[in-house]
């Protein structure tokens, strides 16, 4: 009986070891995939379980909802509020992105920057939001020659209010890549997500070409 108990215990220990090894491998795989997403802006997640590990919360704000107001530190000095932007414009393009300087986020910012004349013609103002510091934003703008405002959501509260908060073990918190088109009345007119879109209308076109910028402009 004692020998059988020992065998059972050893088998249980082996199962625990196997489970721990599988968990370590899974976390390592997810970490590598998240590194690829942040570095390239490309969604390499094609497994439902992996997606659930990375996806932001279910949309808190969606089409037809009133966009939460905010006031955040902005590049160029001072703060910018959504309310003030909509007072002076017909639209606000509020886009959340992962981090300054990554390949995908850099290309996305450059595409928005290249289309500033088109947005101005539609009386729309573009606002980029991430959890990076304002100092990081200023350096990013200088390096890429960005002429639109980047806002610092340092504590992640605005990202969370919009359902665009991404929390990752080891990596910490980031803003999830999502874009909201807000009308003058403060209502969300369109919403695009890179990951977790439930409908075709919600799917974000590529940020590496002009496709996503064209998508936003066409919705105005």
C-alpha positions in Angstrom: 0.0 0.0 0.0 2.8 2.4 0.9 4.6 1.6 -2.3 1.5 2.3 -4.3 1.0 5.6 -2.5 4.6 6.6 -3.4 4.0 5.7 -7.0 0.8 7.8 -7.0 2.6 10.7 -5.4 5.5 10.5 -8.0 2.9 10.4 -10.8 1.2 13.4 -9.4 4.5 15.2 -9.1 5.3 14.3 -12.7 1.9 15.7 -13.8 2.5 18.9 -11.9 5.9 19.2 -13.5 4.4 18.6 -17.0 1.7 21.2 -16.3 4.2 23.7 -15.1 6.4 23.1 -18.2 3.4 23.5 -20.5 2.4 26.8 -18.7 6.0 28.1 -19.1 6.0 27.2 -22.8 2.6 28.8 -23.3 3.7 32.1 -21.5 6.9 32.2 -23.5 5.0 31.7 -26.8 2.6 34.4 -25.8 5.4 36.8 -24.8 7.1 36.2 -28.2 3.9 36.9 -30.1 3.2 40.0 -28.1 6.7 41.2 -28.8 6.0 40.7 -32.5 2.7 42.7 -32.3 4.3 45.6 -30.5 7.3 45.7 -32.8 5.6 45.3 -36.1 2.0 46.2 -35.6 1.0 42.9 -37.1 -1.5 40.6 -35.5 0.2 37.2 -35.4 -2.4 35.7 -33.1 -4.4 33.0 -34.9 -5.4 30.8 -32.0 -8.5 31.5 -29.9 -6.9 30.7 -26.6 -3.9 33.0 -27.4 -6.3 35.7 -28.5 -8.2 35.6 -25.2 -4.9 36.1 -23.4 -4.1 39.3 -25.2 -7.4 40.9 -26.2 -8.6 44.1 -24.6 -11.8 44.0 -22.6 -15.1 43.8 -24.5 -16.0 47.2 -26.0 -17.1 49.6 -23.4 -17.8 52.3 -25.9 -19.3 51.5 -29.3 -21.1 53.0 -32.2 -24.0 55.2 -31.1 -22.7 55.6 -27.6 -21.6 59.0 -26.2 -17.8 59.1 -26.2 -16.3 59.6 -22.7 -14.9 63.1 -22.4 -11.2 63.4 -21.4 -8.5 66.0 -20.8 -5.0 64.8 -21.3 -1.5 66.3 -21.5 -0.7 66.9 -25.2 2.4 67.4 -27.3 3.1 71.1 -27.8 2.2 72.0 -24.2 -1.0 72.1 -22.2 -3.9 69.7 -22.3 -6.5 68.8 -24.8 -10.1 67.8 -24.1 -12.4 66.0 -26.4 -15.1 68.6 -25.6 -12.9 71.4 -26.8 -11.9 69.6 -30.0 -15.6 68.9 -30.9 -16.5 72.6 -30.2 -14.1 73.6 -33.0 -14.4 70.7 -35.4 -17.1 68.4 -36.9 -15.2 65.2 -36.0 -12.6 63.9 -33.7 -10.5 60.9 -34.7 -9.4 59.3 -31.5 -7.0 56.6 -32.1 -5.3 54.4 -29.4 -2.0 52.8 -30.2 0.5 50.5 -28.3 3.7 52.6 -27.9 5.9 55.3 -29.4 8.6 54.2 -31.7 7.5 50.6 -32.5 7.4 49.8 -36.2 3.7 49.4 -36.6 2.8 52.4 -34.5 5.3 54.5 -36.4 3.8 53.7 -39.7 0.3 54.2 -38.4 1.2 57.7 -37.1 2.9 58.6 -40.4 -0.2 57.6 -42.4 -2.4 59.8 -40.2 0.2 62.6 -40.6 0.3 62.3 -44.4 -3.5 62.7 -44.5 -3.8 65.8 -42.3 -4.9 68.0 -45.3 -7.7 65.5 -46.0 -8.8 65.5 -42.3 -8.7 69.2 -42.1 -10.9 69.5 -45.2 -13.5 67.4 -43.4 -13.2 69.5 -40.3 -11.7 66.6 -38.4 -8.9 66.6 -35.8 -6.8 63.6 -35.2 -5.7 62.7 -31.7 -3.3 59.8 -31.0 -3.4 58.3 -27.5 -1.1 55.9 -25.7 0.2 55.3 -22.2 3.6 56.7 -23.0 4.9 59.8 -21.2 4.5 63.2 -22.7 8.3 63.3 -23.0 8.3 60.1 -25.1 5.5 61.6 -27.3 7.5 64.8 -27.9 10.5 62.7 -29.0 8.3 60.6 -31.2 6.8 63.6 -32.9 10.3 65.2 -33.4 11.7 62.0 -34.9 8.7 61.3 -37.2 7.8 64.9 -38.0 4.3 64.5 -36.7 2.1 67.6 -36.9 -1.0 66.3 -35.1 -1.4 66.0 -31.3 -0.4 63.0 -29.2 -1.9 62.7 -25.8 -0.4 60.9 -22.8 -2.8 58.6 -21.0 -0.1 57.8 -18.4 -2.4 56.0 -15.9 -4.4 54.2 -18.6 -7.8 55.6 -17.3 -8.9 56.9 -20.7 -7.9 53.8 -22.5 -9.8 51.8 -20.0 -12.9 54.0 -20.3 -12.9 53.3 -24.0 -12.3 49.6 -23.7 -8.9 50.0 -25.2 -6.7 48.9 -22.3 -4.4 45.9 -22.9 -2.9 44.3 -19.8 -0.1 41.7 -20.3 1.7 39.7 -17.8 5.4 40.8 -17.6 4.9 43.5 -20.2 2.4 45.6 -18.2 -0.3 47.8 -19.6 -0.6 49.3 -23.1 -3.3 51.0 -25.1 -4.9 48.6 -27.6 -4.9 49.6 -31.2 -8.4 50.9 -31.8 -9.8 54.0 -33.6 -13.0 55.9 -32.7 -14.7 58.4 -35.0 -16.6 60.9 -32.8 -19.1 63.3 -34.3 -19.8 66.9 -33.2 -22.7 65.7 -31.0 -20.2 63.6 -29.0 -21.5 60.3 -30.3 -19.3 57.5 -31.7 -20.0 57.3 -35.4 -17.6 54.4 -36.2 -15.3 52.2 -34.3 -12.5 50.0 -35.6 -10.5 47.3 -33.8 -7.3 45.5 -34.8 -8.1 42.5 -32.7 -11.5 41.1 -31.6 -13.7 42.8 -34.2 -17.2 41.2 -34.0 -18.4 42.5 -37.4 -16.9 43.4 -40.7 -17.7 47.1 -40.1 -15.6 46.9 -36.9 -12.5 45.3 -38.6 -9.6 47.7 -38.9 -8.0 47.9 -42.3 -4.2 47.7 -42.5 -2.3 50.6 -40.8 0.8 49.8 -42.9 -0.8 51.2 -46.1 -3.3 54.1 -46.4 -6.2 51.6 -46.0 -7.1 52.4 -42.4 -6.8 56.2 -43.0 -9.0 55.9 -46.1 -11.4 53.8 -44.0 -11.8 56.6 -41.4 -12.1 59.3 -44.0 -14.8 57.4 -45.9 -16.9 57.2 -42.7 -17.2 61.0 -42.4 
